Amino acid sequence: MQLGAYATARLPGRRRTELLRTHSTNVDNLRAGRWQTLATSAVFVEEPLPVAYSAALLAALGTAEARWGVWRAAGVFAAGHAGASLLVYGALRRRTRAGTPSATATAASARVSPTHATEETGAEPPDTTARAIDVGASYGFNATVGALAATVPHHGARAAATAGLLALGVRPVLRRGRTFTDVGHLAALVIGVALGTGMRVGTGMRAGAGVGAEANSQIRA
């Protein structure tokens, strides 16, 4: 991802914008059936990631892989990224009208994030929102962190971590200048918490079943 970001940053501005827009999970792409963007958008970023964020991303994914295994960790990341992207797409599609730019529309202001590069929705004309640049790994990252919080063994620490993360996710959504990726980050976090809760409950049930089977075998013996 970092090497790709450095390579993308060296492209001429217009070519870089079109490349990122092609791989964005925006309304135009998904409405046209370009579902591959649900995968490619996760590995494109507009700018190289800051060192601190790169370290946090690697730490979260590495911890998830160590605790759950490669495939389950990848599944949580993918479910958070794709699920949040589709939820945002569904919400935006209802409020955008492709191909009908407003005559009084002003130029859209851009908000570039190291985690998810997007264009603001607050003052955008509908056509600009539909073609917004929306790439990055932050949805999957949020889902992974949410799942990790929901699988902390200690009940008190688990509740505090989950509540703290959800509070951090809700705060940007409540502000006046929120963007659609603020909603996407919260959605991904909720998806991750739900997946983590499911894994924790499933593990507990399997552990209980194993203890019960062992006890029954000892009784029969």
Secondary structure, 3 states (H helix, E strand, C coil): CHHHHHHHHCCCHHHHHHHHHHCCCCHHHHHCCCCCHHHHHHHCCCCCCCHHHHHHHHHHHHHHHHHHCHHHHHHHHHHHHHHHHHHHHHHHHHHCCCCCCCCCCCCCCEECCCCCEEECCCCCCHHHHHCCCCECCHHHHHHHHHHHHHCCCCHHHHHHHHHHHHHHHHHHHHCCCCCHHHHHHHHHHHHHHHHHHHHHHHHHHHHHHHHHHHHHHHHHC
